[in-house]
C-alpha cells in the first residue's frame, strides 16, 4: 500500500502544471521593503558594474622596462683608507636593471693573501692539540681548509690552522654612523617605458613636456615636481616613514612602485605614472637576527713580488627594487560594436535581478510578516480537474461574494487572476 501511495504521489507531481497568479499586497512595510531592495539592485548594476567597474570597457595589462642611473659623490676619511673619494663606480655594486644597490656602510679587510693563519674563534674550530683538527676538513661556516695543526690565535685562544685568504675577516658590527652617510644626497634617474600591446599604446615616465634643461635641474617632489623622474635617496626613504641614516647602518630593501592607471577614452596626457615608496625587508625590533642587507666583494692587486693580494669589503647598503603595475581601459571598435549587444544583455540581467527582488520579498512576506498565514492561503491554490482541493468550491464562492460586497477587489473574468489585500501601499508579486 505504501509503495502504491508513493508511486501515486510521484505521478501526481510529475503531471502537475504551475501557472503564475498575481497577489497585490497593499502594505507599507512590504512596499517599502520592495522599493529598498529594488534600489539596492539598481545601485549595484548601474553604480558598480557600469560606472565604478566600467564593465563596458576593454582592458589590457602593462608591459614594462626599467633602467636606472645613480649619481653622487661621497668623501670618507678612515685609518684604513685615509682620505678617499667615492663615486658611482665605487658604491653602485653591481649595476642592475629593475633594481639598484647603493653602498652606505662597509667593513674592510686589507692586504689579504693566500697563506696559513688561525681560524677565527667560534664553535667547532677551537682546539687544544693537533688531534682536534682534521687535515683537509672544510666547513661552510669557516674561512678555509684545515691543515691539521692547532695554533695560537691569541694569548688565551687556540684554533685550527686554515689555508685561506689571510688575515681573516673579523666578525664585528658595522660603523655607526655609517661611513657613506653622504649617500642620502645621491640621486637616481628612473627611466620607465610601458606598452599596452592590445591597443598599441606606448608611453614613458619622461613625459613629452620634459626637456633636457628641466631634467638637469628637477628633483622629484610630490607637490612641486610630481612628474620629475629624478629622485633623491633620502626623500624616497622618508616617504616610506623611515630614517635614512638609521637604515644605512645595516642596510635594507626599499620598494619603488610605479603605477599606471590609464583610460584611453580620455586624453593621453591624463595617463601619467604615480610613485609610491615603502620598505620591503623586515625590521622587527624583537626578531632582529641578521638585520638589513649586505654582501661581500673584493678588489684584487699584484704587489711588488708579483704576489696576488686583495682588499675584502663587506658592504652594507640599500637595495631599491622598482616595480611597475597598471592596466588600461578603452572602448575600441570591437567593443563599440558589442555595446548594443551589451545593452540588450543588461536589460536581460535587470529582469533577472527583478525576479531576485521578488523572491527575496516573497520569502520575507511568507515567513516573517505577522499576516503570513493570510498571504500563504492566498498564494497557493491547488486545482484537481478544475476543482479546488485546498478549499471547497462553495467556500471560494462565498469568499468572492464577500469581497464583491466589501468592494475590495473586482473579480475579473480573464487570466491572470488578481487578489488584492488592502494594507497600503501596493506591492505586487507573481505567485
Buried (B, 14 or more C-beta within 10 A) or exposed (E): EEEEEEEEEEEEEEEEEEEEBEBBBBBEBBBEBBBEBBEBBBEEBEEEBBEEEBEBBBEBEBEBEBBBBBEBEBEBEEEEBEEEEBEBEBBBBEEBEBBBBBBBBBBBBEEBBEEEBBBBBEEEBBBEEBEBBEEEBEBEEBBBBBBBBBBEBEEEEBBBBBBBBBBBBEEEEBBEEBBBBBBBEBBBBBBBBBBBEEBEBEBBBBBEEBEEEEEEEBEBEEEEBEBBBBBBBBBBBBBBEBEBBBBBBBBBBBBBBBBBBBBBEEEEEEBBBEBBBEBBBEBEEEEEEEBBBBBEBEEEEEEEEEEEBBBBBBBBBBBBBBBBBBEBBBBBEEEEEBEEEBEEEBEEEEEEBEEEBBEBBBEBBBEEBEEBEEBEEBBEBEEEEEEBEEEEEEEBEEBEEEBEEEEEBEEEEEEEBBBBBEBEBBBBBEB
